[in-house]
Amino acid sequence: MAIKFCVKLEKSAAETIPMLKKAFGVDCLSDRQIFRWHKAFAERRKYVNDENRAGRPSTSSSDDNVKRVRDLLNTDRRLSVRLISETLDITKTIVHEIVSESLGMRKVYAKLVPKVLTDDQKARRSFRTGPACCGV
């Protein structure tokens, strides 16, 4: 919105850059982005919202696919992304996105586990790794 304001004041992009850098500091857009937005507003663009794009949006990481991946991982946490992809007929990149972002899991050795353990899981883990398992 600050760039749009500068365009309305008939400031050039070169004049706009130092003002924005002073106002926003490290959070300021790059010079290239400022030039791009300045040009767009100078050419009568009214809004900063994204414009409509051609094609349909990606629906591969839908709630249904997230559920399918979760159910499959609950049966065997040692499955690879490639095997899950082949089993469910979903691309590997989408499966990886679902596992890492939607389910919050990551690969530890050969098993997919949640990034953050619950208190119950932590208690069970410390019980297993106590002195009894080490032969002490």
C-alpha positions as CSV (number, residue, x, y, z in Angstrom):
1,M,0.0,0.0,0.0
2,A,3.0,2.3,0.6
3,I,4.1,1.9,-3.0
4,K,0.6,2.7,-4.2
5,F,0.7,5.9,-2.0
6,C,4.0,6.9,-3.5
7,V,2.6,6.4,-7.0
8,K,-0.4,8.6,-6.2
9,L,2.1,11.3,-5.0
10,E,3.8,10.9,-8.4
11,K,7.1,9.8,-6.9
12,S,9.4,7.7,-9.1
13,A,10.4,4.2,-8.2
14,A,13.9,5.4,-7.5
15,E,12.5,8.0,-5.1
16,T,10.2,5.4,-3.5
17,I,12.9,2.9,-2.7
18,P,14.8,4.9,0.0
19,M,11.5,5.9,1.6
20,L,10.4,2.3,1.9
21,K,13.8,1.2,3.2
22,K,13.7,3.9,5.9
23,A,10.2,3.0,6.9
24,F,10.4,-0.8,6.8
25,G,14.1,-1.5,7.3
26,V,15.0,-5.2,6.9
27,D,11.4,-6.1,6.3
28,C,11.3,-4.0,3.1
29,L,10.8,-5.6,-0.4
30,S,13.8,-5.9,-2.7
31,D,14.5,-3.1,-5.1
32,R,13.3,-5.3,-8.0
33,Q,10.0,-6.0,-6.3
34,I,9.5,-2.4,-5.6
35,F,10.1,-1.5,-9.2
36,R,7.7,-4.2,-10.3
37,W,4.9,-3.0,-8.0
38,H,5.5,0.6,-8.7
39,K,5.1,-0.1,-12.4
40,A,1.9,-2.1,-11.8
41,F,0.3,0.7,-9.8
42,A,1.5,3.3,-12.3
43,E,-0.3,1.3,-15.0
44,R,-3.6,1.6,-13.0
45,R,-3.5,-1.6,-11.0
46,K,-5.9,-1.1,-8.1
47,Y,-5.4,-4.0,-5.7
48,V,-2.5,-5.9,-4.2
49,N,-4.4,-9.2,-4.1
50,D,-3.2,-12.0,-6.4
51,E,-4.7,-12.0,-9.9
52,N,-6.7,-15.0,-11.1
53,R,-4.5,-17.7,-12.7
54,A,-5.2,-20.1,-15.5
55,G,-5.7,-23.7,-14.7
56,R,-7.2,-25.4,-11.7
57,P,-5.7,-25.3,-8.3
58,S,-3.8,-28.3,-6.9
59,T,-6.1,-30.7,-5.1
60,S,-3.7,-33.6,-4.6
61,S,-3.1,-32.7,-0.9
62,S,-6.8,-32.8,-0.2
63,D,-8.2,-34.0,3.2
64,D,-9.1,-37.3,1.6
65,N,-5.5,-37.9,0.5
66,V,-4.1,-36.8,3.9
67,K,-6.4,-39.4,5.5
68,R,-5.4,-42.1,3.1
69,V,-1.7,-41.4,3.8
70,R,-2.2,-41.3,7.6
71,D,-4.2,-44.6,7.5
72,L,-1.4,-46.3,5.4
73,L,1.3,-45.0,7.7
74,N,-0.6,-46.2,10.8
75,T,-0.4,-49.7,9.4
76,D,3.3,-49.5,8.8
77,R,5.5,-46.6,9.7
78,R,8.5,-48.0,7.8
79,L,7.0,-47.3,4.4
80,S,9.0,-45.0,2.1
81,V,7.5,-42.0,0.3
82,R,8.0,-43.8,-3.0
83,L,6.1,-46.9,-1.8
84,I,3.3,-44.8,-0.4
85,S,3.2,-42.9,-3.7
86,E,2.9,-46.1,-5.7
87,T,0.4,-47.7,-3.3
88,L,-2.0,-44.7,-3.2
89,D,-1.3,-43.5,-6.8
90,I,-0.3,-40.0,-5.6
91,T,2.9,-38.2,-6.8
92,K,5.9,-38.5,-4.6
93,T,6.2,-34.7,-4.1
94,I,2.6,-34.6,-2.8
95,V,3.1,-37.6,-0.5
96,H,6.2,-35.9,0.9
97,E,4.3,-32.7,1.4
98,I,1.5,-34.5,3.2
99,V,3.8,-36.5,5.4
100,S,6.1,-33.5,6.3
101,E,3.6,-30.6,6.5
102,S,0.1,-32.0,7.0
103,L,1.0,-34.9,9.3
104,G,4.1,-33.2,10.8
105,M,6.3,-36.3,10.5
106,R,9.9,-36.8,9.5
107,K,12.1,-39.8,8.8
108,V,14.1,-41.1,11.8
109,Y,16.3,-44.1,10.7
110,A,13.8,-46.2,8.8
111,K,10.6,-45.1,10.5
112,L,8.3,-42.1,10.1
113,V,7.6,-40.5,13.4
114,P,5.9,-37.3,14.6
115,K,8.2,-34.3,14.9
116,V,6.8,-33.6,18.4
117,L,6.2,-36.5,20.8
118,T,3.3,-36.5,23.2
119,D,4.1,-36.8,27.0
120,D,2.8,-40.4,26.9
121,Q,5.2,-41.2,24.0
122,K,8.1,-39.6,25.8
123,A,7.4,-41.7,28.9
124,R,7.2,-44.9,27.0
125,R,10.5,-44.1,25.2
126,S,12.4,-43.3,28.4
127,F,11.0,-46.5,30.0
128,R,12.4,-48.6,27.1
129,T,15.8,-46.9,27.1
130,G,16.2,-47.1,30.8
131,P,18.8,-49.4,32.6
132,A,16.8,-52.7,31.9
133,C,17.3,-52.5,28.2
134,C,21.0,-51.8,28.4
135,G,21.8,-54.9,30.5
136,V,22.7,-52.8,33.6
